[in-house]
């Protein structure tokens, strides 16, 4: 789509795009991460981004798009979020988000605080601990053959 000067900031075409890869600490800069790795989040998805932005009071739109630099075509990595960052007069909708970078840092700060994120590490840790004894037992038997 060609940029048109007559479009207003309130038109969805002028809203900024956010892909989950922008704030993913598993991605390199070449793969699309846009914030420092220390501040990034582990594997965010579009639903978490949408929840944080809508709770901040911003207008949000979700599109079923895939980030062009993404190698995997899985549903986990799909989703593009559009956010209205500026009003028609060019001023920010929210003064605390004057730029795209400030919005990305806000997302990285608040996604780990979501309730869906609070339960996730315990489940992953328990699954890994349950799988570890099975793997160790398999290695012991190989030496006896």
Secondary structure, 3 states (H helix, E strand, C coil): CCCCCCCCCCCHHHCEEEEHHHHECCCCCCCCCCCCCCCCECCCCHHHHHHHHHHCCCCEEEEEEECCCCCCCCHHHEEEEEECCECCCCCECCCCCCCHHHHHHHHHHHHHHCHHHHHHHHHHHHHHHHHHHHHHHHHHHHHHC
